[in-house]
Amino acid sequence: MNNVFDVIVIGSGPGGEGASIKLAKAGKSVAVVESHGLVGGGCTHWGTIPSKALIQVVRQFSAFKKNRLFERVAHNLKASVGDLMQIVDDVVSRQVREREGFYIRNNIEVIEGFARFVDPHTLEVDDGSGILRKLTAGHFVIAPGSHPYRPDDVDFDHPRIVDSDTVLEMRELPNSLTVYGAGVIGSEYASAFRNLGVRVNLVNTRGRLLEYLDDEISNALSYHMADELGILIRHNEEYERVEASDDAVVLHLSSGKKIKSDLLLWANGRTGNSDGLGLENLGIEADHRGNIAVNDAYQTLPQSHIYAVGDIIGFPNLASAAYDQGRFAGIHITEGRCDEHLVSNIPTGIYTSPEISCIGQTERELTEQHVPYEVGRAFFRNLARGQIVDCRAGMLKLLFHCETLELLGIHCFGHNAAEILHIGQALMAQPAPHNRITYFFNTTFNYPTLAEAYRVAAFNGYNRL
């Protein structure tokens, strides 16, 4: 049993996976310490993968019920939690098998247990057997992920109060649900439960949904969630206390409102998994949300040989970004350089109903920066493919510089938005003058496709110059 490695990675989520594979391919001896027992981290077991698998099957179920060919037989169909979770569990299991193969093929040792730093080059791993295993390495990558923020005055042991880690453990669908927190997780679950026929209250602590989005996209999401899906959205509200009983849960708001429902989903922020890592033995301090500060090369500030990536360093808290951060940390360990600039424009995918994806700057940001820009739009309902797949809602919005025609921002709302975005992302990544919107009307798109929206939107904006 080897206890000495070139690099030890704590956590096998996207950040840990990206780092460990990059390091192993560079010839380093690598161990990954994973507390869960199965690889994949929270992303695979509680977060991104199970939630998106659930959202997809709910979309298919909802679309079937609304399909005019099947509405007579589908109208009274109901989905059981057991049926939904069986599909979700199948996807998670396949993801775990895929990821186990990555570690096996790259000769990376996966060690089960909780890791704790004893000193800057030594870890203790507790696998629950009562025997602590000591591991040493020249470098470390901390990538343990995060967990839902739980305020002390909310009883998360009560069966009617869940968070994003425990919501998928429910035994039956509630008739009514209150979601506290209208960020990405809260908005996604609100859409999914509403499409299952659950009455949903969405309590937003801010003035509008997902404030970092382009205003037009945020407003479109609010409209469709409220008017089309029937979700009751309450903005600018803060909780005062939560009252749970055997038959209901009541969310008391500071404004005096009381919202009663069968289930409360707490979706108000996340906390980095820094507790118990022994960071005090390293001189590394976590902030009030458990996050660790790093430099541009993902090195922790007091210990340059110890790196941190993923949710534990805070924004942007995306699995896609965490994987890249892990790779960049691996590059810095092996080559002494860091391509951090590659993640300056990170795409955002939000799996609400309808879907949202964006990259680059918003209209508000460009206006504040006094950048002369123009807007091009293409509505899915006007595209042949949009009409074929019955996209009544949906839009691609391009922001570009009036003089250079450089593509500055892409904002997509509707069917397959997270997929469609990457076409424009590839153009935005090109250096000037190759990132001009003229590319879109000087190339040929398959017809009929939703990707054709790029050509339509480019012409729409260019014709106004």
C-alpha positions in Angstrom: 0.0 0.0 0.0 1.5 3.3 -1.1 1.4 6.2 1.3 3.7 8.6 -0.6 2.5 10.4 -3.7 3.6 13.3 -5.9 0.1 14.8 -5.6 -2.9 14.1 -3.4 -6.3 15.4 -4.5 -9.1 15.7 -1.9 -12.5 15.1 -3.6 -13.5 13.3 -6.8 -16.0 15.8 -8.2 -15.3 17.8 -11.4 -12.5 19.8 -9.9 -10.7 16.8 -8.4 -11.3 14.8 -11.5 -9.8 17.5 -13.8 -6.8 17.9 -11.6 -6.0 14.2 -11.0 -6.3 13.1 -14.6 -4.2 16.0 -15.8 -1.5 15.2 -13.3 -1.6 11.5 -14.0 -1.2 12.0 -17.7 1.8 14.2 -16.9 3.5 11.2 -15.2 2.8 12.1 -11.6 1.8 9.6 -9.0 -1.7 10.6 -7.8 -4.1 9.6 -5.1 -7.7 10.9 -4.7 -9.3 10.8 -1.3 -13.1 10.6 -1.5 -15.3 10.5 1.6 -18.4 9.3 -0.2 -17.1 5.9 -1.2 -18.2 6.3 -4.8 -16.5 8.7 -7.1 -18.1 11.7 -8.7 -18.6 14.0 -5.8 -21.8 16.0 -5.0 -22.1 16.9 -8.7 -22.8 13.3 -9.6 -24.6 12.1 -6.5 -26.7 15.0 -5.2 -26.4 18.0 -7.5 -26.0 18.5 -11.2 -26.5 15.0 -12.6 -29.5 13.8 -10.6 -31.2 17.2 -10.8 -30.8 17.5 -14.5 -31.8 13.9 -15.0 -35.0 14.6 -13.1 -35.6 17.8 -15.0 -35.2 16.0 -18.3 -37.6 13.2 -17.5 -40.1 15.7 -16.1 -39.9 17.7 -19.4 -40.6 14.6 -21.4 -43.5 13.7 -19.2 -44.9 17.2 -19.4 -44.5 17.4 -23.1 -46.3 14.1 -23.6 -49.2 15.2 -21.5 -49.5 18.4 -23.6 -49.1 16.7 -26.9 -52.3 17.1 -28.9 -52.0 13.5 -30.3 -52.0 12.0 -26.9 -53.9 14.4 -24.7 -56.9 12.1 -24.3 -54.9 9.3 -22.9 -52.2 11.3 -21.2 -54.4 13.9 -19.4 -54.9 11.9 -16.2 -51.4 10.3 -16.2 -49.4 10.8 -13.0 -45.7 10.2 -12.3 -44.7 8.5 -9.1 -41.6 9.4 -7.2 -40.4 5.8 -7.5 -40.6 5.9 -11.3 -38.8 9.2 -11.4 -36.1 8.2 -9.0 -35.4 4.9 -10.8 -34.5 6.8 -14.0 -32.4 9.3 -12.0 -30.6 6.5 -10.2 -29.8 4.8 -13.4 -28.2 7.9 -14.9 -26.1 8.4 -11.7 -25.0 4.8 -11.7 -23.8 5.0 -15.3 -21.9 8.2 -14.5 -20.2 6.6 -11.6 -19.1 3.6 -13.7 -17.7 6.0 -16.4 -15.8 8.0 -13.8 -14.4 4.9 -12.1 -13.0 3.9 -15.5 -11.1 7.2 -15.7 -9.2 6.6 -12.5 -8.5 3.0 -13.3 -7.1 3.7 -16.8 -4.9 6.5 -15.5 -3.5 4.4 -12.5 -4.9 6.9 -10.0 -5.5 5.3 -6.5 -8.9 6.2 -5.0 -8.8 6.1 -1.2 -12.1 6.1 0.7 -12.3 8.2 3.8 -12.3 11.7 5.3 -9.1 13.6 4.8 -7.5 16.0 7.4 -4.2 17.9 7.2 -1.8 17.1 10.0 0.9 19.4 8.6 1.6 21.0 5.2 2.7 17.7 3.6 0.7 15.1 5.6 -2.9 14.0 5.6 -4.7 11.6 7.9 -7.5 9.6 6.3 -10.3 8.2 8.4 -12.2 5.5 6.7 -14.3 4.7 9.7 -12.4 1.5 10.7 -10.7 3.2 13.6 -7.3 3.1 11.9 -6.0 6.4 10.5 -3.9 6.1 7.3 -1.2 8.8 6.9 -0.4 10.0 3.4 2.3 12.4 2.3 2.8 14.4 -0.9 4.7 17.2 -2.4 1.5 19.0 -3.7 -2.2 18.9 -2.8 -5.3 19.9 -4.6 -8.3 20.6 -2.3 -11.6 20.0 -4.2 -14.2 18.8 -1.6 -17.1 20.7 -3.1 -19.9 22.4 -1.2 -23.2 21.7 0.6 -26.4 23.6 0.9 -26.3 26.4 3.4 -28.4 25.5 6.5 -29.2 28.3 9.0 -29.3 27.1 12.6 -32.9 28.1 13.2 -34.3 25.9 10.5 -35.0 22.2 11.5 -33.7 20.2 8.5 -34.4 17.0 10.4 -38.1 17.6 9.9 -39.5 15.5 7.0 -41.3 18.5 5.5 -38.1 20.6 5.2 -35.5 19.6 2.6 -32.6 21.2 0.7 -31.1 20.4 -2.7 -29.2 17.5 -1.3 -32.2 15.8 0.3 -35.1 16.8 -1.9 -34.6 13.7 -4.1 -35.0 11.5 -1.1 -38.7 12.3 -0.8 -41.1 9.3 -0.8 -44.1 11.0 -2.5 -44.8 14.1 -4.4 -46.3 17.0 -2.4 -49.5 18.7 -3.4 -47.8 22.1 -2.7 -44.2 23.2 -2.4 -42.5 26.4 -1.2 -39.1 27.1 -2.6 -37.1 29.6 -0.5 -34.4 31.1 -2.7 -34.8 31.9 -6.4 -31.3 31.3 -7.6 -30.4 28.7 -10.2 -31.2 25.7 -8.0 -34.4 27.1 -6.6 -35.7 28.2 -10.1 -34.8 24.9 -11.7 -36.6 22.8 -9.0 -39.6 25.2 -9.0 -40.0 24.6 -12.8 -39.6 20.9 -12.4 -42.2 20.4 -9.6 -44.7 22.7 -11.3 -44.4 20.6 -14.5 -45.3 17.6 -12.3 -48.5 19.3 -11.3 -47.4 20.5 -7.9 -48.5 24.0 -6.7 -45.3 26.0 -6.3 -44.5 29.2 -4.3 -41.1 30.7 -5.2 -39.7 33.1 -2.7 -37.0 35.4 -4.0 -34.8 37.4 -1.7 -33.9 39.8 -4.5 -35.8 42.2 -6.7 -36.0 40.0 -9.8 -35.1 36.5 -10.9 -31.4 35.7 -11.5 -30.3 39.4 -11.5 -27.0 38.7 -13.2 -28.8 37.7 -16.4 -29.6 40.2 -19.2 -32.7 42.1 -18.1 -34.8 40.9 -21.1 -34.0 37.3 -20.4 -34.7 37.6 -16.6 -38.0 39.3 -17.4 -38.9 36.6 -19.9 -38.2 33.9 -17.3 -40.4 35.6 -14.7 -43.2 35.9 -17.2 -43.1 32.3 -18.3 -42.7 30.9 -14.8 -45.6 33.0 -13.5 -48.0 33.3 -16.4 -47.3 30.1 -18.4 -46.4 27.7 -15.6 -48.5 29.2 -12.9 -45.7 29.6 -10.3 -46.5 32.2 -7.6 -43.3 34.3 -7.3 -42.7 36.7 -4.4 -39.8 39.1 -4.8 -37.9 41.0 -2.1 -38.8 38.7 0.7 -36.8 37.4 3.7 -37.7 34.6 6.0 -38.3 35.3 9.7 -38.9 31.7 10.9 -40.1 28.3 9.7 -42.9 26.5 11.5 -43.2 22.8 10.7 -45.9 20.4 11.9 -47.0 16.9 11.0 -49.3 18.0 8.2 -47.7 21.2 6.9 -44.9 23.7 7.0 -45.4 27.4 7.3 -42.7 29.9 6.1 -43.1 33.2 8.0 -41.7 36.2 6.1 -40.4 39.4 7.5 -43.1 41.3 5.6 -45.7 39.5 7.7 -46.8 37.0 5.0 -47.3 33.4 5.9 -46.9 30.7 3.2 -48.3 27.3 4.0 -47.4 24.2 2.0 -46.8 20.5 2.2 -43.0 20.8 1.7 -40.4 23.5 2.0 -37.3 23.4 -0.2 -34.5 25.5 1.2 -32.4 26.7 -1.7 -30.7 29.8 -0.4 -26.9 29.5 -0.9 -24.2 27.0 -0.5 -21.2 26.5 1.9 -17.8 25.1 1.0 -16.9 21.8 2.6 -13.9 23.2 4.5 -14.8 22.0 8.0 -12.7 19.1 9.3 -10.0 19.5 6.7 -7.5 20.7 9.3 -6.9 24.0 7.6 -6.0 25.5 10.9 -2.8 23.4 10.8 -1.8 25.1 7.6 -2.6 28.8 8.3 -5.4 28.7 5.8 -8.6 30.4 6.8 -12.0 29.8 5.3 -14.6 32.7 5.2 -18.1 32.6 6.7 -19.3 30.5 3.8 -16.5 27.9 4.0 -14.6 29.3 1.0 -10.8 29.4 0.6 -9.0 32.3 -1.0 -6.6 31.5 -3.9 -4.5 33.4 -6.4 -4.7 33.3 -10.2 -2.9 29.9 -10.3 -5.4 28.4 -7.7 -2.7 28.3 -5.0 -3.8 28.9 -1.4 -2.2 32.0 -0.2 -0.2 30.7 2.8 0.8 27.4 1.2 1.9 27.7 -2.4 2.1 23.9 -2.8 -1.5 23.4 -1.8 -4.1 24.3 -4.4 -7.9 24.7 -4.2 -10.5 24.5 -7.0 -14.2 24.2 -7.5 -17.0 25.2 -5.2 -14.7 25.7 -2.2 -13.2 28.8 -3.8 -16.6 30.3 -4.5 -17.7 31.9 -7.7 -18.7 30.8 -10.3 -19.7 27.5 -8.5 -20.1 25.6 -11.8 -19.2 22.0 -12.5 -17.8 23.0 -15.9 -15.6 25.7 -14.4 -14.4 23.4 -11.6 -13.2 20.8 -14.1 -11.1 23.5 -15.9 -9.8 24.9 -12.6 -8.6 21.5 -11.7 -6.8 21.1 -15.0 -5.2 24.5 -14.6 -4.0 23.6 -11.1 -2.5 20.4 -12.6 -0.8 22.4 -15.3 0.7 24.8 -12.8 2.0 22.0 -10.6 3.6 20.2 -13.6 4.7 23.1 -15.8 4.7 26.2 -13.5 2.3 28.1 -15.7 -1.5 28.7 -15.6 -3.9 29.3 -18.5 -6.4 30.9 -16.2 -7.5 33.3 -19.0 -9.1 30.4 -20.8 -12.0 30.6 -18.3 -12.6 34.3 -18.5 -15.8 33.8 -20.5 -17.7 31.0 -18.8 -21.1 29.9 -20.3 -24.0 29.6 -17.9 -26.7 26.9 -18.4 -29.9 27.2 -16.4 -32.3 24.3 -16.8 -35.5 26.0 -15.9 -38.6 25.8 -18.1 -37.8 27.1 -20.6 -34.0 26.7 -20.5 -31.6 29.6 -20.3 -27.9 30.0 -21.4 -25.7 33.0 -21.7 -22.1 34.1 -22.1 -20.4 37.5 -22.3 -21.8 40.9 -21.4 -25.4 42.1 -20.8 -27.1 45.2 -22.2 -26.9 46.8 -18.8 -23.1 46.2 -18.5 -22.4 47.5 -22.0 -24.5 50.6 -21.4 -22.7 51.3 -18.1 -19.3 50.9 -19.9 -20.5 53.3 -22.7 -19.8 50.6 -25.3 -21.6 51.3 -28.6 -23.6 48.1 -29.3 -26.5 46.8 -31.3 -28.9 44.0 -30.6 -29.9 41.1 -32.9 -32.9 38.9 -32.1 -34.3 35.7 -33.5 -37.6 34.3 -32.0 -37.9 30.5 -32.1 -41.6 30.7 -32.9 -40.6 32.3 -36.3 -38.1 29.6 -37.3 -39.2 26.5 -39.2 -37.6 24.2 -36.7 -39.2 26.1 -33.8 -42.6 25.6 -35.4 -41.9 21.9 -36.0 -41.0 21.2 -32.3 -43.7 23.7 -31.2 -41.4 26.3 -29.6 -43.9 29.0 -28.7 -41.3 30.6 -26.3 -37.7 31.1 -27.0 -35.3 33.7 -28.4 -31.6 34.0 -29.3 -30.2 37.5 -28.6 -26.8 38.7 -29.9 -25.0 41.8 -28.6 -22.3 43.2 -30.9 -20.1 46.2 -31.3 -21.6 48.8 -33.7 -18.2 49.6 -35.3 -16.1 46.5 -35.1 -19.1 44.0 -35.3 -17.3 42.0 -32.5 -19.7 39.6 -30.8 -19.9 40.8 -27.1 -22.7 38.7 -25.6 -25.0 35.8 -26.3 -28.2 35.3 -24.5 -30.5 32.4 -25.3 -33.9 31.5 -23.8 -35.9 28.4 -24.8 -35.6 24.9 -26.1 -32.0 23.5 -26.0 -30.6 26.9 -25.1 -27.6 25.4 -23.3 -26.6 23.5 -26.4 -27.3 26.3 -28.9 -25.1 28.7 -27.0 -21.8 26.9 -27.8 -22.0 27.8 -31.5 -21.6 31.5 -30.6 -19.2 30.8 -27.8 -16.8 29.3 -30.4 -16.9 32.5 -32.4 -16.5 34.8 -29.3 -13.3 32.9 -28.4 -11.6 33.8 -31.7 -9.3 36.9 -31.7 -10.3 40.0 -33.6 -11.2 40.4 -36.4 -12.4 36.8 -36.6 -15.1 37.2 -34.0 -17.4 39.4 -36.1 -21.1 38.6 -36.4 -20.8 38.6 -40.2 -19.7 35.0 -39.8 -23.2 34.0 -39.1 -24.7 35.3 -42.3 -21.7 34.2 -44.4 -22.0 30.6 -43.4 -24.5 27.9 -44.1 -26.6 26.3 -41.4 -28.5 23.1 -41.6 -32.2 23.7 -42.3 -34.4 23.5 -40.5 -32.6 23.9 -37.2 -32.7 26.1 -34.2 -29.1 26.9 -34.8 -30.3 28.9 -37.8 -31.3 31.5 -35.2 -27.8 32.8 -35.3 -28.2 33.8 -39.0 -31.6 35.4 -38.4 -30.4 37.3 -35.3 -27.2 38.5 -37.0 -29.2 39.9 -40.0 -31.7 41.4 -37.6 -29.1 43.4 -35.8 -26.9 44.2 -38.7 -29.8 45.6 -40.8 -30.3 48.3 -38.1 -26.8 49.8 -38.4 
